[in-house]
Amino acid sequence: MANPSPLSETERRYQELIREAERSGYHLNPDLGMTMGLIEGLLTNNKRYGYEACPCRLSLGTLDDDRDIICPCDYRDSDLSEFGACYCGLYLTGDLISSNASAPSIPERRPARSVRKSLQEPTDFKQSNLPYPVWRCKVCGYLAARDAPPEVCPICKAKKDRFERFL
């Protein structure tokens, strides 16, 4: 019996994403043609820029400018809550999947670059009685009270650089 052929890079990344999504309560789009095309775009952007920028958005090619659109992007959860799908359609809600409805057209909620720049400027945090600062994952909203943000968000698996100081 012949050995099965090894998985392609796209298939391996699909397996990783589906495991991560299911562990965290998310769902990948069951339309495999669309999903695999999006994953190919993520892999292309990873080779091009060094990070998986959303393939449906214009990347500026610098991490600081694109941090909000690294998959999963900062806008995924808001899009899922409001429309049942994220902007590119990689993630869908269970309700949308079970209804067999098509993902709707999602309006772009990413602010203009000038607005994003002003949002990134340091904020003076008020002193509080908390013994530790509170860090918020900008992807899913997870909060952690500790000296530094976690290396990886336990909810959505976003990396440390996707956290902001909340309190």
C-alpha positions as CSV (number, residue, x, y, z in Angstrom):
1,M,0.0,0.0,0.0
2,A,1.4,3.4,-1.0
3,N,2.0,6.1,1.6
4,P,-0.5,8.9,1.5
5,S,1.0,12.1,0.0
6,P,2.2,14.7,2.5
7,L,-0.1,17.6,3.2
8,S,0.5,20.8,1.4
9,E,1.4,24.0,3.3
10,T,-2.1,25.2,2.8
11,E,-3.6,22.0,4.1
12,R,-1.3,22.0,7.1
13,R,-2.3,25.6,7.9
14,Y,-6.0,24.7,7.4
15,Q,-5.6,21.9,10.0
16,E,-3.9,24.3,12.5
17,L,-6.6,27.0,12.0
18,I,-9.5,24.6,12.4
19,R,-8.1,23.1,15.6
20,E,-7.4,26.6,17.0
21,A,-10.9,27.8,16.0
22,E,-12.7,24.8,17.5
23,R,-10.8,25.0,20.7
24,S,-11.7,28.6,21.1
25,G,-15.4,28.3,20.1
26,Y,-15.0,29.8,16.6
27,H,-15.9,28.2,13.2
28,L,-14.1,28.3,9.9
29,N,-16.1,28.8,6.8
30,P,-17.3,25.3,5.6
31,D,-16.9,26.4,1.9
32,L,-13.5,24.7,1.5
33,G,-12.8,26.4,-1.8
34,M,-13.2,29.9,-0.3
35,T,-11.4,28.9,2.9
36,M,-8.4,27.4,1.2
37,G,-8.1,30.4,-1.0
38,L,-8.1,32.7,2.0
39,I,-5.5,30.5,3.7
40,E,-3.3,30.7,0.6
41,G,-3.6,34.5,0.9
42,L,-2.6,34.4,4.5
43,L,0.4,32.2,3.7
44,T,1.4,34.5,0.8
45,N,1.2,37.6,3.1
46,N,3.3,35.7,5.7
47,K,6.0,35.1,3.1
48,R,5.8,38.6,1.8
49,Y,5.6,40.5,5.1
50,G,6.5,38.0,7.9
51,Y,2.9,38.0,9.3
52,E,-0.5,36.7,8.2
53,A,-2.2,40.0,7.2
54,C,-5.9,39.6,6.1
55,P,-5.8,38.8,2.4
56,C,-8.9,40.9,1.8
57,R,-7.4,44.2,3.1
58,L,-4.7,46.4,1.8
59,S,-1.5,45.8,3.8
60,L,1.0,48.5,4.2
61,G,3.7,45.9,4.7
62,T,4.9,47.1,8.1
63,L,3.9,45.3,11.3
64,D,3.1,48.5,13.2
65,D,0.7,49.7,10.4
66,D,-0.9,46.2,10.0
67,R,-1.1,44.8,13.5
68,D,-4.9,45.3,13.5
69,I,-5.4,43.2,10.4
70,I,-3.2,40.2,11.4
71,C,-5.5,37.2,11.3
72,P,-7.5,36.9,13.5
73,C,-7.9,40.6,13.0
74,D,-9.1,43.1,15.7
75,Y,-12.4,43.4,13.9
76,R,-13.4,39.7,13.7
77,D,-15.5,39.4,16.9
78,S,-17.4,42.6,16.2
79,D,-18.1,41.4,12.6
80,L,-19.2,38.0,13.9
81,S,-21.5,39.5,16.5
82,E,-23.1,41.9,14.0
83,F,-23.1,40.0,10.7
84,G,-22.4,36.4,11.5
85,A,-19.2,36.5,9.5
86,C,-15.8,38.3,9.6
87,Y,-14.9,40.7,6.8
88,C,-13.1,38.2,4.6
89,G,-15.4,35.3,5.4
90,L,-12.9,33.0,7.0
91,Y,-14.8,32.9,10.3
92,L,-18.6,32.3,10.5
93,T,-20.9,31.9,13.5
94,G,-22.5,28.6,14.2
95,D,-25.9,30.1,13.5
96,L,-24.9,31.2,10.0
97,I,-23.4,27.8,9.2
98,S,-26.4,25.9,10.5
99,S,-28.8,28.1,8.6
100,N,-26.9,27.3,5.3
101,A,-27.1,31.0,4.5
102,S,-24.4,32.7,2.6
103,A,-22.1,35.1,4.4
104,P,-23.4,38.6,3.9
105,S,-21.3,41.5,2.6
106,I,-19.5,43.0,5.5
107,P,-18.7,46.7,5.6
108,E,-15.2,47.7,6.4
109,R,-14.9,48.8,10.0
110,R,-11.2,49.4,10.0
111,P,-10.6,53.1,10.6
112,A,-8.6,55.2,8.2
113,R,-4.8,55.1,8.7
114,S,-4.8,58.6,10.3
115,V,-7.4,57.5,12.9
116,R,-5.5,54.3,13.6
117,K,-2.3,56.3,14.2
118,S,-4.1,58.5,16.8
119,L,-5.5,55.4,18.5
120,Q,-2.0,54.0,18.8
121,E,-0.6,57.0,20.6
122,P,0.3,56.3,24.3
123,T,-2.4,57.1,26.8
124,D,-1.8,58.3,30.3
125,F,-3.3,55.7,32.6
126,K,-4.8,56.8,35.8
127,Q,-3.3,55.3,38.9
128,S,-5.6,52.8,40.5
129,N,-5.5,50.6,43.6
130,L,-5.0,47.5,41.5
131,P,-1.8,45.6,42.3
132,Y,-1.2,44.9,38.6
133,P,-1.9,46.6,35.3
134,V,-4.8,45.1,33.3
135,W,-4.0,44.0,29.7
136,R,-6.7,43.6,27.0
137,C,-6.5,41.4,23.9
138,K,-7.5,43.7,21.0
139,V,-8.7,40.7,19.1
140,C,-11.2,39.1,21.5
141,G,-11.3,41.4,24.6
142,Y,-9.8,38.9,27.0
143,L,-8.5,40.7,30.1
144,A,-5.5,39.8,32.2
145,A,-4.3,41.5,35.4
146,R,-0.5,40.9,35.6
147,D,2.8,42.7,35.2
148,A,2.9,42.0,31.4
149,P,0.5,40.7,28.8
150,P,0.4,36.9,28.3
151,E,2.7,35.5,25.5
152,V,-0.4,34.1,23.8
153,C,-4.1,34.9,24.5
154,P,-5.7,31.8,26.0
155,I,-9.0,32.6,24.2
156,C,-8.1,33.5,20.6
157,K,-4.4,32.6,20.5
158,A,-3.3,36.1,19.5
159,K,0.3,36.9,20.3
160,K,1.5,39.2,23.0
161,D,1.9,42.2,20.7
162,R,-1.9,42.2,20.1
163,F,-2.5,43.3,23.8
164,E,-3.0,46.8,25.0
165,R,-2.8,48.2,28.5
166,F,-6.4,48.6,29.6
167,L,-6.1,49.9,33.2
